Amino acid sequence: MKKLQTQSIAPYIFISPFFILFAVFGIFPIGYSIVMSFFNWKLTGPVGFIGFQNYINVLTVDPYFVKAIGNTVVLLITGSLLQHFIALPLAIMVNSKIVKQKEFFKTTYFLPYVTSTVAVVIIFSNLFDTNFGLINYVIELLGGKPYPWLAQSVGIKVALSTILNWKYVGWNMVIYIAGLQSIPVDLYEAADIDGAGTWKKHLAITLPQLTPIIFFAVTLSIIGGMQIFEEPFIMTGGYENLGGDQNSGLTAALYLMFTAFKAGRLGKASAIAWILFIVILFLNWINRIVTNKLAGKD
């Protein structure tokens, strides 16, 4: 009897280290950040309970947070969601029968995703440089005037959006190719018999069949897009410039890190993190509604 009890408990003992580490380094910090958000918690000095004051301050008084959320949403649209309108057609082209060497194209388009973010941002910063950048050089060759990309509000957003699209289009393309390969070929063959054209087949078969994959890929883009940090941090000069000209490169994640580790206001930073979490949930709820409409569901 005792041997049977030992055998029944043994599997739980073997897997317990994972759950213990997850509780210590995962669940506990999440719960602790909720507690911190209700306190005037700083790196140094006294700590006092202030209730929802951090949340009220961030949403009503702090001009940087509103600016950061606005910039993040713009970059989310132009840099994170736009790439799906590029990745999906690209995946359809690479997955088509007329394209040979599919593995070569998959690898080539996926390479930017595994490239170091620091290296990518440095290269693109040089490309967008006002005096010596290749982009301004081409503009001058065409008879235009150099544009100060990294010193103007619009220019910074264009540069950051370009980096995000270049880096993550291949990632989304691979996800969509995996989804395309799971669609039964019989559906396309039946559409061919009915005389449907290529455009009609993609509208009637490809998009409805891919809606779970689209929802998954867009969800990842929303989560990642609302947490953009490395690209604006490196391109705009870190915490000192705080997003560059008119804080136009200041994102929510960058402002969160600045508030926590530069300004030393951990309680306020925790409040920003939870507000950002709620915004991500809201955007994914909208994503679910849109994909359900696309799939013809109520």
Beta strands, then each sheet from edge to edge (+ up, - down):
end
